[in-house]
Structure formats: C-alpha cells, structure tokens
C-alpha cells in the first residue's frame, strides 16, 4: 500500500500542549501511528546502540492512505490547522506558526521513518517498554513489554498510555479478568498479562489494530487461551463481567462508554480511563459520579489526565420508596441496573433483601 506522510512543523508557546492538539486532529481522521517529534527529547535506556538523532523542530506527522479520499483529507487537515491557529492566536497566552509538508511513502518506508525516535523506556519502577527491534537486558525484577506498534496506536511512551499502565499496575490483582476498550497495539493487554491477569479481552474498531495486538501478545509468549482480541464498537457485544476495564481513548468516547459499563464491570470492579485533556476532566468525573462511581485515583502528566473509579456499594439507610412500573420490577436481569444488597434493622425482621437501582442509583424495585 502507498501512503502519504503529512508533516506539520510548528512553533508555539506551550509546544507540548499544541502538539497534543495537532495530534488530535490527525486522530480524528481515524489515523493510526501518529508520531510527535520534539527537540527536547531525551535518549532512552538503549540510546548507546545507535547515534541519538535529536529532531530539529517540533513536528507532528500522520500517514494517509494514498487513495481517492486523499485530496479531501488534506483539505480538511489544512482547514483544521488554520482554525487551530486562529483559536490560539485569539488567546493572548499562545501563538502558533506552522507549515504542512507532504511526502509519498510505501509501507516499508513508513515502517522505518518513525523508529528512530522510539527507544526503550522505563515507565514505572518495574515496567519497561522495549521496541521489538532493540536489545535490552532487564534488571532483576523488571517486567519488559516487547512492543512493535506497526500501524496501530500505542507505543506506551505517550503520557496517557503511561498513566494507564501505572494505574493497572496499582489496582490489578493476580487472577483478575481484564477488558481493554480501544486496544490499539495491545500494550495495555500486554501489561495486564504480565501483571497476573487470568484472562484478557481486547476490543478495537480497526482490524489492523486487532492484528497488531495479537502479534504483540504472541511475541511476548502470552498463552493464546488467555486472551481474545476482536473488532467491535466499545463494549457492545462483549459478554461476561470483568474485574478491571481500561480505556485509553478520547474523552467524548469515554462519555459514551460509561453508559455501557454496568453490564461488563463486575461488582467492586475498577474502571481506568485515560486520553483525557485537563479541560475535560470535570466532565468525565461528573459523568462517573452521576452513574454511581466513586473516583479512587487521578493521575496527571502535563496536560493529560487518567482516572481510576469503582462502582459504589449502596450504604445502609432508611427503607427506600419503590418506584412502580419499571421493567426491573419483573426483569431481575436488567443490564442497565445495579444489584445492591441492603440491610436494614428497622424494617421488621431485619433480614437482607435485594434492591435494584437504576444507573442513577434510584431505587426501582425490591425483590
């Protein structure tokens, strides 16, 4: 397949934040493997293997398939960049200058073009991410994730992925079941596997990502019976419940996913979400709390946020009023409701009974 490299060279106050905004423009096209270059880059753990080439400019690069849709995509890219410059120039704190260049590539050229900036990186006290084409000798106790993202998003070096892995390392227990929504290169599944997950399921709407993720788990000798990777839309079509659900995706997509969590997240399960920019943090937190979640940890790197939350158990209290006519009054298995066992000492016999709450924690029935 032929590709066209679209490279945005830019200079701005707050270069890191601007590079993320430009990257988001590329991701809105559904592109995979967007690369970011910065002159402030530091060498990785394996920098001595080769001469370390520091980028000369701030740049963000995306790769478009060379087909009949290419001219329209380039026009949209240029319009979006012009709109971004106008918006930033109106902000007295930020200004932006940029140029866009295009270059034809074949798939082999693409595969080599970004590798020069992908080095071994230690992202927690134990976990090291190592490109599959580089040699790395782990220290005692280190967990090495060998990764080749190919045409899929997820090298593990972006702040959103690093925070996700840190939260998975903290909150996952050996034997947990794991669901990765938007699996990309499979980096989060790989981390979960090496941290002791019993089974893992990955969902991505890109068939290329599904293939790449499968290859990365195979390269790391993860037993094929322990994982399932498939194409799909968010958690739709996923059966069963999981101890931990992770999603490193756009904020707006996380908002939709939260509505789909009750059927797939086990009681006392953990939901970890990243890909959130700071201005949208409150939106995600409010959505989670409105759906009965308790936020248990928040991480920040630069302008990015990752959140860990758990489904709250209903506290003891006075007897609840029961709403009539809700389908859960006759359908105990309603997937949109949370089953919560309540104990009351002031309702006569004092024995526990089962109450069904809707997704906003309103009582709808007593069984």
C-alpha positions as CSV (number, residue, x, y, z in Angstrom):
1,X,0.0,0.0,0.0
2,X,1.1,3.5,-0.8
3,X,1.0,6.2,1.9
4,X,1.3,10.0,2.1
5,X,3.2,11.5,5.0
6,X,1.6,14.7,6.2
7,X,4.1,16.5,8.5
8,X,3.2,19.6,10.5
9,X,6.2,21.6,11.5
10,X,5.3,24.2,14.1
11,X,6.5,26.6,16.8
12,X,4.3,27.7,19.6
13,X,4.3,28.9,23.2
14,X,3.4,25.7,25.1
15,X,4.7,23.3,22.5
16,X,3.7,20.2,24.3
17,X,0.0,21.2,24.6
18,X,-0.1,22.3,21.0
19,X,1.5,19.0,19.7
20,X,-1.3,17.2,21.5
21,X,-4.0,19.4,19.8
22,X,-2.4,18.8,16.4
23,X,-2.2,15.0,17.2
24,X,-5.9,15.0,18.0
25,X,-6.6,16.5,14.5
26,X,-4.9,13.5,13.0
27,X,-6.6,11.0,15.3
28,X,-10.0,12.5,14.3
29,X,-9.3,11.1,10.8
30,X,-9.0,7.6,12.3
31,X,-5.3,7.6,11.6
32,X,-3.0,5.2,13.4
33,X,0.7,5.6,14.3
34,X,0.8,9.4,14.6
35,X,4.3,10.5,15.6
36,X,5.4,13.5,17.6
37,X,8.9,15.0,17.4
38,X,10.4,17.4,19.9
39,X,13.8,18.9,20.2
40,X,13.7,18.4,23.9
41,X,13.5,14.6,23.5
42,X,15.8,12.7,25.9
43,X,17.6,9.5,24.9
44,X,16.1,6.2,26.1
45,X,17.7,3.4,28.1
46,X,19.2,1.9,24.9
47,X,20.5,5.2,23.4
48,X,24.1,3.9,23.2
49,X,23.0,1.3,20.5
50,X,22.8,4.0,17.8
51,X,23.6,7.6,17.3
52,X,20.8,9.6,19.0
53,X,19.2,11.9,16.4
54,X,17.5,14.8,18.1
55,X,14.7,16.4,16.0
56,X,15.5,19.8,14.7
57,X,11.9,21.1,15.0
58,X,8.6,20.5,16.8
59,X,6.5,18.3,14.5
60,X,3.5,16.1,14.3
61,X,3.2,13.6,11.5
62,X,0.3,11.5,10.3
63,X,0.0,9.0,7.5
64,X,-2.9,9.0,5.0
65,X,-3.6,6.1,2.6
66,X,-2.9,7.3,-1.0
67,X,-6.4,6.9,-2.5
68,X,-9.3,8.9,-3.9
69,X,-10.1,10.3,-0.5
70,X,-6.6,11.9,0.0
71,X,-7.3,15.4,-1.5
72,X,-10.3,15.9,0.7
73,X,-8.4,14.7,3.8
74,X,-5.6,17.1,3.0
75,X,-8.1,20.0,2.6
76,X,-9.7,19.2,5.9
77,X,-6.3,19.0,7.7
78,X,-5.3,22.4,6.3
79,X,-8.7,23.9,7.4
80,X,-8.4,22.4,10.8
81,X,-4.9,23.7,11.3
82,X,-6.0,27.2,10.2
83,X,-8.8,27.1,12.6
84,X,-6.5,26.0,15.4
85,X,-4.1,28.8,14.7
86,X,-6.9,31.3,14.7
87,X,-8.2,30.0,18.1
88,X,-4.7,30.0,19.6
89,X,-3.9,33.5,18.3
90,X,-7.0,34.8,20.0
91,X,-5.6,33.5,23.3
92,X,-3.0,36.0,24.5
93,X,-1.1,33.2,26.1
94,X,-0.5,31.2,23.0
95,X,0.6,31.8,19.4
96,X,1.2,29.3,16.6
97,X,3.2,29.3,13.4
98,X,3.3,26.2,11.2
99,X,3.9,24.7,7.8
100,X,2.5,21.4,6.3
101,X,4.5,19.2,4.0
102,X,3.5,16.1,2.1
103,X,5.7,13.1,1.0
104,X,4.9,9.8,-0.7
105,X,5.9,6.6,1.1
106,X,5.5,3.0,0.6
107,X,4.7,0.8,3.7
108,X,8.3,-0.2,4.2
109,X,9.4,3.5,4.2
110,X,6.7,4.3,6.7
111,X,7.7,1.4,9.0
112,X,11.3,2.8,9.2
113,X,10.5,6.5,9.3
114,X,9.3,6.7,12.9
115,X,11.5,4.0,14.5
116,X,14.5,6.3,15.0
117,X,12.6,8.2,17.8
118,X,11.2,5.1,19.6
119,X,13.6,4.0,22.4
120,X,13.4,1.7,25.4
121,X,11.7,3.5,28.3
122,X,11.1,2.6,31.9
123,X,7.6,3.9,32.8
124,X,7.2,2.5,36.4
125,X,9.6,1.2,39.0
126,X,9.1,-2.3,37.5
127,X,7.8,-1.9,33.9
128,X,10.0,-1.3,30.9
129,X,8.7,-0.8,27.4
130,X,11.1,-2.0,24.8
131,X,10.8,-1.8,21.0
132,X,11.0,-5.2,19.5
133,X,13.9,-4.2,17.2
134,X,16.1,-3.1,20.1
135,X,18.1,-5.2,22.5
136,X,17.6,-4.7,26.2
137,X,18.9,-6.6,29.2
138,X,16.4,-6.3,32.1
139,X,17.5,-5.8,35.6
140,X,16.3,-8.2,38.3
141,X,12.6,-7.8,39.0
142,X,11.8,-5.7,35.8
143,X,8.8,-6.6,33.6
144,X,9.7,-6.0,30.0
145,X,6.9,-5.3,27.4
146,X,8.2,-6.0,23.9
147,X,6.2,-3.9,21.5
148,X,6.0,-3.3,17.8
149,X,3.1,-1.0,17.2
150,X,3.2,-1.3,13.4
151,X,0.2,0.6,12.0
152,X,-1.6,0.6,15.4
153,X,-1.6,3.3,18.1
154,X,0.1,2.6,21.3
155,X,3.9,2.6,21.8
156,X,3.5,3.1,25.5
157,X,5.5,6.3,25.6
158,X,2.6,8.7,25.4
159,X,1.6,10.2,28.8
160,X,-1.9,8.7,28.5
161,X,-0.6,5.2,28.0
162,X,2.0,5.5,30.7
163,X,-0.6,6.6,33.2
164,X,-2.9,3.8,32.3
165,X,-0.2,1.2,32.9
166,X,0.7,2.8,36.2
167,X,-2.9,2.5,37.3
168,X,-3.3,-1.1,36.1
169,X,-0.1,-2.0,38.0
170,X,-1.5,-0.5,41.2
171,X,-5.1,-1.7,41.0
172,X,-4.9,-5.1,39.3
173,X,-4.8,-8.2,41.4
174,X,-3.4,-11.6,40.2
175,X,-6.3,-13.6,38.8
176,X,-8.3,-10.6,37.7
177,X,-10.2,-10.5,34.4
178,X,-9.3,-7.6,32.1
179,X,-11.2,-5.7,29.3
180,X,-9.3,-3.2,27.1
181,X,-11.6,-1.0,25.1
182,X,-9.7,0.6,22.1
183,X,-6.8,-1.9,22.4
184,X,-4.6,-0.4,19.7
185,X,-1.2,-2.1,19.7
186,X,-2.3,-4.3,22.7
187,X,0.1,-2.6,25.1
188,X,-2.4,-2.4,28.0
189,X,-3.4,-6.1,27.5
190,X,0.3,-7.0,27.5
191,X,0.8,-5.1,30.8
192,X,-2.2,-6.8,32.3
193,X,-1.0,-10.2,31.2
194,X,2.4,-9.7,32.8
195,X,0.9,-8.3,36.0
196,X,-1.1,-11.5,36.5
197,X,-4.5,-11.1,34.7
198,X,-6.1,-14.5,34.3
199,X,-8.0,-13.7,31.1
200,X,-8.0,-10.6,28.8
201,X,-10.3,-9.3,26.1
202,X,-9.4,-6.5,23.7
203,X,-11.8,-4.5,21.5
204,X,-10.9,-2.2,18.7
205,X,-12.8,-0.8,15.7
206,X,-9.7,-1.2,13.5
207,X,-9.0,-4.6,12.1
208,X,-5.3,-3.6,11.6
209,X,-5.0,-2.8,15.3
210,X,-6.5,-6.2,16.2
211,X,-4.0,-8.0,14.1
212,X,-1.1,-6.0,15.5
213,X,-2.2,-6.5,19.1
214,X,-2.4,-10.3,18.5
215,X,1.1,-10.3,17.1
216,X,2.5,-8.4,20.1
217,X,0.9,-10.8,22.6
218,X,2.4,-13.7,20.6
219,X,5.8,-12.1,20.6
220,X,5.7,-11.8,24.4
221,X,4.7,-15.5,24.7
222,X,1.3,-14.8,26.2
223,X,-0.7,-18.0,26.1
224,X,-3.4,-17.8,23.3
225,X,-6.0,-19.4,25.6
226,X,-5.8,-16.4,28.0
227,X,-6.8,-13.7,25.6
228,X,-9.4,-12.7,23.0
229,X,-9.0,-9.7,20.6
230,X,-11.8,-8.7,18.3
231,X,-13.1,-5.9,16.2
232,X,-16.1,-4.1,17.7
233,X,-17.6,-0.8,18.9
234,X,-16.8,0.0,22.6
235,X,-18.2,-2.7,24.9
236,X,-21.1,-3.6,22.6
237,X,-21.2,-7.4,22.1
238,X,-18.9,-8.2,25.0
239,X,-20.2,-10.9,27.2
240,X,-19.4,-11.5,30.8
241,X,-18.1,-9.2,33.5
242,X,-14.6,-8.1,34.2
243,X,-12.6,-7.2,37.3
244,X,-10.9,-4.3,35.6
245,X,-11.9,-2.3,32.5
246,X,-9.4,0.1,30.8
247,X,-9.9,2.6,28.0
248,X,-7.3,5.0,26.7
249,X,-9.5,6.8,24.2
250,X,-10.9,10.3,23.5
251,X,-12.9,12.0,26.2
252,X,-16.1,12.1,24.2
253,X,-15.9,8.3,23.6
254,X,-15.3,7.7,27.3
255,X,-18.6,9.5,28.0
256,X,-20.4,7.1,25.8
257,X,-18.5,4.1,27.2
258,X,-19.5,4.9,30.8
259,X,-23.2,4.3,29.9
260,X,-22.2,0.8,28.7
261,X,-20.1,-0.2,31.7
262,X,-22.7,-1.7,34.1
263,X,-23.2,-5.0,32.2
264,X,-19.4,-5.6,31.8
265,X,-17.9,-4.3,35.0
266,X,-18.1,-6.7,38.0
267,X,-19.2,-5.5,41.4
268,X,-16.3,-3.8,43.1
269,X,-14.6,-3.7,39.7
270,X,-12.2,-0.9,38.7
271,X,-12.6,1.3,35.6
272,X,-9.5,3.1,34.4
273,X,-9.8,5.7,31.7
274,X,-7.2,8.0,30.0
275,X,-6.9,10.1,26.9
276,X,-8.5,12.9,28.8
277,X,-7.2,16.5,28.5
278,X,-7.5,18.6,31.6
279,X,-10.3,20.9,30.4
280,X,-12.5,17.8,30.1
281,X,-11.5,16.2,33.4
282,X,-14.5,17.6,35.3
283,X,-16.9,16.4,32.5
284,X,-15.7,12.8,32.9
285,X,-15.6,12.9,36.7
286,X,-19.2,14.3,36.8
287,X,-20.4,11.6,34.5
288,X,-18.8,8.9,36.6
289,X,-20.2,10.1,39.9
290,X,-23.7,10.5,38.3
291,X,-23.6,6.9,37.3
292,X,-22.8,5.6,40.8
293,X,-19.0,5.5,40.6
294,X,-16.5,6.6,43.2
295,X,-13.3,8.1,41.9
296,X,-10.4,6.5,43.7
297,X,-7.3,7.9,42.0
298,X,-6.4,10.7,39.5
299,X,-3.0,11.0,37.7
300,X,-1.7,14.0,35.8
301,X,1.1,14.2,33.3
302,X,1.5,17.5,31.5
303,X,-2.0,18.4,30.2
304,X,-3.3,14.8,30.3
305,X,-5.4,13.1,33.0
306,X,-6.1,9.4,33.9
307,X,-8.8,8.4,36.3
308,X,-9.5,5.2,38.3
309,X,-13.0,4.7,39.6
310,X,-15.0,1.9,41.2
311,X,-18.7,1.2,41.4
312,X,-20.0,2.3,44.8
313,X,-22.0,0.0,47.1
314,X,-25.2,1.4,48.5
315,X,-24.8,2.5,52.1
316,X,-27.2,1.4,54.8
317,X,-30.1,3.7,55.5
318,X,-33.7,4.1,56.0
319,X,-36.2,1.9,54.0
320,X,-36.4,3.1,50.4
321,X,-39.5,4.0,48.4
322,X,-40.2,1.8,45.4
323,X,-41.0,3.2,42.0
324,X,-43.8,1.4,40.2
325,X,-43.7,0.3,36.6
326,X,-40.0,0.0,36.0
327,X,-39.1,-3.1,33.9
328,X,-36.7,-4.2,36.6
329,X,-39.7,-4.9,38.8
330,X,-40.3,-8.0,36.7
331,X,-36.9,-8.4,35.0
332,X,-34.3,-9.1,37.6
333,X,-31.5,-9.3,35.0
334,X,-31.9,-5.8,33.6
335,X,-28.4,-4.9,32.3
336,X,-29.0,-1.2,32.9
337,X,-29.4,-1.6,36.7
338,X,-27.1,-2.3,39.6
339,X,-27.9,-5.0,42.1
340,X,-27.2,-3.9,45.6
341,X,-27.8,-5.9,48.7
342,X,-29.2,-3.7,51.6
343,X,-29.5,-4.5,55.3
344,X,-32.0,-2.6,57.4
345,X,-32.6,-3.2,61.1
346,X,-35.8,-1.1,61.1
347,X,-38.0,-2.9,58.6
348,X,-39.3,-5.6,60.8
349,X,-37.4,-8.8,60.5
350,X,-34.1,-7.1,59.7
351,X,-33.2,-9.7,57.1
352,X,-31.3,-8.6,54.0
353,X,-33.2,-8.0,50.8
354,X,-32.2,-7.3,47.2
355,X,-32.9,-3.9,45.8
356,X,-32.5,-3.0,42.1
357,X,-31.2,0.5,41.4
358,X,-31.2,2.2,38.0
359,X,-27.9,3.6,36.6
360,X,-28.5,6.9,38.5
361,X,-28.8,4.9,41.8
362,X,-32.6,5.5,42.0
363,X,-34.4,2.6,43.7
364,X,-36.8,0.9,41.2
365,X,-37.7,-2.4,42.9
366,X,-37.3,-4.7,45.8
367,X,-37.0,-8.4,45.1
